[in-house]
Amino acid sequence: MRKRLGIALPAIIAVVVLGASFLAAWAFLGEAGRSVEPSSVRRLIGLSQANLSEPWRIAMTEEIRREAAAHSDMRVIVTDAVDSYGRQVADVEHLLAYGIDLLIISPTDSAALTPIVAQAYRSLPVIVLDRAVEGYAYTLYIGPDNRLIGRETGRYVSELLGARGGTVLEVAGREGSPPTIDRSAGLREEISKYPGIRIVDAVTADWLRDRAEDILVDKFAVSRAPDAIVAQNDAMAFGAWLAARRSGLGPIDIIGVDGLGGTNGGLDLVDKGILSATFICPTGGKEAVDYAIDILDKKDGIPKKIYLRTRKVTAGTIASATPPPDAADVTAPPDDADAPAPPDAADATAPPDDADAPAAPDAAEGRGAPQVGSESRWRIANTRSVVEAARKAGIELHFVDGKQKQENQIEAIRSFIGMGVDVIAFSPIVEKGWEGVLAEAKAAGIPVFLSDREVDLQDDSLWLTFVGSDFMEEGRRAARWLIGYMKDRKNADGQVRIVELRGTEGSAPALDRNRGFEATIAGHDGFSIVRSETANFYLDQGRDRMREILASETGRIDVLFAHNDDMALGAIEAIEDAGLVPGKDIVIVSVDAIREAFVAMIAGKLNCTVECTPLLGPQLMKVVQDYMAGKDLPTRIVTSEEVFPAEIAKKAISERKY
Ligand code: AHR
């Protein structure tokens, strides 16, 4: 049985948006221009905008104003840095002095704005939009997936040019800016797959229509016209078209990015046949306001990074390119009474009595989740979180334990396809080997969500959204902590000899934690991994591998880096059995931050744990519900995580939820 949801929208209130002189002139206006009591404002948002001259940034600002206007207790103050980072720093200082509750900033320059963003973050929540700052000193980053945008433009070029192949000219944005770099890299990555297609030239036009037009008129005077032009935004794509017209060239396929509305916006240009396609680059304005509310309401589970999805618009799809109306009346999942009782932790994770094969799910509609297995306490907490969140959301969940085998997960996915579930979500045990079964899900029209672990596939269209951690960053964090900790503790020879216990071979966390850790220690003298063994994330395998290593390793071992806490806890037993003192004779850093790791830190046996949250259920159910409501979904939602050194274990343990 399905129930229907009604959403009542609050009254719309106009918002006053002021420029750099806002402090003197600021006032609140109500619906009909009446003054609104400032005391009714509970959420005062400062929006520090890089510039208000680029159409895309104007659209972002408008979207934020529009979304905020739906909340009678919210006001937005906008500042325009006119593309000067010095001015943007001053803008943020003014906003902070004014007493805003939350800062939204779209930086002109990532590095230059990093210190002021970090300063703001010390006193209030900060949402960074579009261009990231360096490090993690902010509450939430929301931005486009620029590499994916680049890949998508390349894929479309390959469709247009087909088997005959051809030449491509790239018109890039401002040199050195992250979207320029990432879109270029994505385009090249994709085009390299087609031997008949060549990028013959690239020009830089700073995101500006006129500059693109001028540069290309000069270029077309001396060189042959390409078969296709990929411009990194629609303004430059329009400039390219104007240049081709002025140069008297025949039709060229021109592709742009942004997909804005309005005259000569990307949608209009596609409609007029000037562009073959535009790729919508969402501004994130709506998401910023939604999350600002959740952050100010102190909701749990706010992610750290959200990468928004692009959408291709061609003449054939232009009619459906306008944003879908807010789903005010959506089909909701079954109500609680009909939902199956959640398995308790033991049911969800206990190993099967006998067989290795996954238990067959019942036939019904709902969401299918083939889980990796139950290798660690992290996994038990993860299973519990997903099951509990599905129950709370009223989503019927069909859960299958993959028992650490890819073939079991594939079999479970096939059975979900056969059942005709609405959505499949899973944590792929390893990165590779999913093309076939995910293509079957796509052919059946069932969207696939990735939770916890990612896949390594050529075709990004085989999955919809990833919700999970940045494993590479976890590896970097472990290494950064270690480098700091060992600074004054090195042996006389200056060497830090590290043993690594790796997670499941070929799995995303094992690959990325290793990469992040290795890359970070690489620049530091004396640090080296002397042994690296896999223990599959299991406690007992961690103990056994460490025992073998201690018995066979002739040189001294200074450090253990374990890819999860369970393996570290197993290794601690082996270290003690060998007559050594864990945490002293061998420094230990691991990943996950399970409660048992805190107990070990308080006992002095573990030195640090890097958080990897298993509590992905609520975020996952939110994207599933958004999907069912027909909303646009991000490509990646990256969770917010911390580092816990032993010194703070006593204080932090009471707040651990897993
Ligand atoms: O994929 C997440 C990893 O899988 C956790 O860090 C580990 O404990 C687990 O089993």
Boltz pocket constraint, residues with backbone or C-beta under 6 A from the ligand:
constraints:
  - pocket:
      binder: B
      contacts: [[A, 375], [A, 376], [A, 377], [A, 378], [A, 379], [A, 452], [A, 453], [A, 509], [A, 536], [A, 537], [A, 563], [A, 564], [A, 565], [A, 591], [A, 592], [A, 612]]
      max_distance: 6.0
